[in-house]
Amino acid sequence: MGKLTLTTFVTLDGVMQAPGGPQEDTRGGFEYGGWLTPFADEGMGAFMNEVFERAGAFLLGRRTYEIFAGYWPLHDDPADPIAGGLNRLPKYVASTTLKDPAWAHTTVVDGENLQAEVVRAKDAIDGELQVHGSARLAQWLLARDLVEELNLLTFPVFLGAGRRLFPVGGLPTAYELTDSRTTDRGAAIHTYRPTGRATFGTIGE
């Protein structure tokens, strides 16, 4: 039985929209695409390789899937954990509009059956069912306590606009820090495991 993990890049103010390029996602008039680029370094790359080496399958939102599908099949290298994994492992896409995906090993899962399909896909593998990016899907999974491990890569930049990972109205959830590191260009990488509902009190009492 596998576990569901979420790996995402965020700014200091929690924005996860379009880290990789100006045209990646301009919804809402977002003008700051590519904000991660100045901070990408070997440390970030090494961590991402470690993550992809643990993958047993992928669960992606439609937009992230289409970004990946437009790039990785054209840059295939079986020895590369990222390209090799994405091109050869099962991929599940949460979408009501994608009907005939061309990328090999892709299954479209309808929103009506998504929770059951997530559990089924996770139970069928020994590694991780990995979610990368996929903001709307990530929020849906977090709201249902389905994310078992969160890899949060926080970069030293503030944008003031854009789609955020944690929306207003999300479930108050406590996490345990299981791993942390920093990269040479200032990214803080933390791995968290949820421990249940957040609790509250007064300091000193």
FENFEN-V300455 format. One record per residue. N is the residue number from 1. RES is the residue in three letters. SS is DSSP state (@ for helix, = for strand, . for the rest). PHI is phi as a letter, one per 20 degrees, with the letter a starting at -180 (* if undefined). OMEGA is omega in whole degrees, -180 to 180 (NA if undefined). Layout:
n = [N:N]
res = [RES:RES]
ss = [SS:SS]
phi = [PHI:PHI]
omega = [OMEGA:OMEGA]
//
This chain:
n = [1:2:3:4:5:6:7:8:9:10:11:12:13:14:15:16:17:18:19:20:21:22:23:24:25:26:27:28:29:30:31:32:33:34:35:36:37:38:39:40:41:42:43:44:45:46:47:48:49:50:51:52:53:54:55:56:57:58:59:60:61:62:63:64:65:66:67:68:69:70:71:72:73:74:75:76:77:78:79:80:81:82:83:84:85:86:87:88:89:90:91:92:93:94:95:96:97:98:99:100:101:102:103:104:105:106:107:108:109:110:111:112:113:114:115:116:117:118:119:120:121:122:123:124:125:126:127:128:129:130:131:132:133:134:135:136:137:138:139:140:141:142:143:144:145:146:147:148:149:150:151:152:153:154:155:156:157:158:159:160:161:162:163:164:165:166:167:168:169:170:171:172:173:174:175:176:177:178:179:180:181:182:183:184:185:186:187:188:189:190:191:192:193:194:195:196:197:198:199:200:201:202:203:204:205]
res = [MET:GLY:LYS:LEU:THR:LEU:THR:THR:PHE:VAL:THR:LEU:ASP:GLY:VAL:MET:GLN:ALA:PRO:GLY:GLY:PRO:GLN:GLU:ASP:THR:ARG:GLY:GLY:PHE:GLU:TYR:GLY:GLY:TRP:LEU:THR:PRO:PHE:ALA:ASP:GLU:GLY:MET:GLY:ALA:PHE:MET:ASN:GLU:VAL:PHE:GLU:ARG:ALA:GLY:ALA:PHE:LEU:LEU:GLY:ARG:ARG:THR:TYR:GLU:ILE:PHE:ALA:GLY:TYR:TRP:PRO:LEU:HIS:ASP:ASP:PRO:ALA:ASP:PRO:ILE:ALA:GLY:GLY:LEU:ASN:ARG:LEU:PRO:LYS:TYR:VAL:ALA:SER:THR:THR:LEU:LYS:ASP:PRO:ALA:TRP:ALA:HIS:THR:THR:VAL:VAL:ASP:GLY:GLU:ASN:LEU:GLN:ALA:GLU:VAL:VAL:ARG:ALA:LYS:ASP:ALA:ILE:ASP:GLY:GLU:LEU:GLN:VAL:HIS:GLY:SER:ALA:ARG:LEU:ALA:GLN:TRP:LEU:LEU:ALA:ARG:ASP:LEU:VAL:GLU:GLU:LEU:ASN:LEU:LEU:THR:PHE:PRO:VAL:PHE:LEU:GLY:ALA:GLY:ARG:ARG:LEU:PHE:PRO:VAL:GLY:GLY:LEU:PRO:THR:ALA:TYR:GLU:LEU:THR:ASP:SER:ARG:THR:THR:ASP:ARG:GLY:ALA:ALA:ILE:HIS:THR:TYR:ARG:PRO:THR:GLY:ARG:ALA:THR:PHE:GLY:THR:ILE:GLY:GLU]
ss = [.:.:=:=:=:=:=:=:=:=:.:.:.:.:=:.:.:.:.:.:.:.:.:.:.:.:@:@:@:.:.:.:.:.:.:.:@:@:@:.:.:@:@:@:@:@:@:@:@:@:@:@:@:.:=:=:=:=:=:=:=:@:@:@:@:@:@:@:@:.:.:@:@:@:@:.:.:.:.:.:@:@:@:@:@:@:@:@:.:=:=:=:=:=:.:.:.:.:.:.:.:.:.:.:.:=:=:=:=:.:@:@:@:@:@:@:@:@:@:@:@:@:@:.:.:.:.:=:=:=:=:=:.:.:@:@:@:@:@:@:@:@:@:.:.:.:.:.:=:=:=:=:=:=:.:.:.:.:.:.:.:.:.:=:.:.:.:.:.:.:.:.:=:=:=:=:=:=:=:=:=:=:.:.:.:.:.:=:=:=:=:=:=:=:=:=:=:.:.:.:.:.:.:.:.]
phi = [*:e:c:e:c:c:c:b:e:c:e:f:e:n:f:d:f:l:f:e:a:g:d:f:a:d:g:m:m:f:d:d:g:n:f:f:g:f:d:f:b:f:f:f:f:f:f:f:f:f:f:f:f:e:f:d:a:c:c:c:f:f:f:f:g:f:f:f:f:e:d:f:f:e:c:f:b:g:e:e:g:f:f:f:f:f:e:c:e:f:c:d:d:e:a:d:d:f:d:c:f:e:f:g:m:d:c:e:d:f:g:f:d:f:f:f:f:f:f:f:f:f:f:e:c:e:e:d:e:d:d:c:l:l:g:f:f:g:f:f:f:f:f:d:l:e:e:e:b:c:d:d:d:d:d:f:b:d:d:m:b:o:f:d:f:d:e:f:n:f:f:f:c:e:c:d:f:d:a:b:a:c:d:f:e:n:f:d:d:c:d:c:c:f:d:p:f:f:d:c:a:d:f:n:d]
omega = [-179:175:-179:180:179:178:-177:177:178:173:178:178:170:-179:178:-175:170:178:-167:-177:-176:-176:-176:-179:-178:-180:-179:-178:-178:-173:-171:180:-178:-176:180:-169:-179:-175:179:-180:-177:180:176:-180:180:179:-179:175:178:-180:-176:177:180:-174:170:178:-178:174:-172:168:-175:-177:178:178:-178:175:180:-177:178:-176:-168:176:180:-179:-174:174:-177:-179:179:-177:-177:-179:-179:-180:-177:-178:-171:-179:178:177:177:-178:177:-176:172:-176:180:-173:-173:-177:-177:-178:-176:175:-179:174:177:178:-178:-179:-178:-177:-169:-176:178:179:177:180:-180:-179:180:-178:-176:-176:176:-179:-178:165:-168:172:177:-178:172:-170:-176:177:180:179:178:-180:179:-179:-179:178:-179:-180:-177:177:-176:173:-175:178:-175:-175:-173:177:179:-176:-180:179:177:-180:-178:180:-176:-178:171:179:177:180:174:-173:176:-179:172:176:-178:179:176:176:173:179:-178:-178:168:175:175:-177:-179:174:-176:174:-179:-180:179:179:177:177:-171:179:179:-179:178:179:NA]
//
